């Protein structure tokens, strides 16, 4: 179920939002950020398990995740699903539909979530007097493409333990950007969802988590994770430390 909430003059806007440093205004001059306050006219609350949008629906807006978490997925005719991404507060959802004008995946709330609605027609209008906005959109699209390439690299060339290590390392980096602890966090996605995303079985994911814990790389309890040895985690991925 969705609940649409109009943004009033007394509401939090782009210029005062705590997610402003990781959302659309990244790198924009302060006076231009203030002009973006007219860009978000409503927000949508989505209950856990419900869809923000579905594959094939017309794209008329982008969505800035204000709170909660979302996953994007592809759904096959036989009911099988392939998760294509996980999104955290401050990240933009819906960019994969910008080229064709319709959503190429479905976005499902992993917990009760709220998004800011940024209408595409408003982006085009405001870009006339905030020229850096188009640059920001291109930057975000570039990041989305890079993320897709990283997933393909993981699925095509990485061993199973490298895939999970890369996933944890990436999640750690994204949480750090949001201002949260990069070493102590709660995973909003289940092990089964992680396995689906990484192309691994639930049994393999569970075995790898146990192995990482046994080797002293992480400590894990249900979905609570503490990265104990970041150097070892990055070595598993093959990153320079």
Secondary structure, DSSP 8 states (H G I E B T S, - for coil): -EEEEE--TTS--TTT-TTTTTSTTTT--HHHHHHGGGTEEEEEEE-TT-EEE-TTSB--EEEEEEES-EEEEEE-TTS-EEEEEEE-TT-EE-GGGTTTTB-SSEEEESSSEEEEEEEHHHHHHHTTT-THHHHHHHHHHHHHHHHHHHHHHHHHH--HHHHHHHHHHHHHHHHHHTTS-SSEEE-SS-HHHHHHHHT--HHHHHHHHHHHHHTTSEEEETTEEEES-HHHHHHHHT---
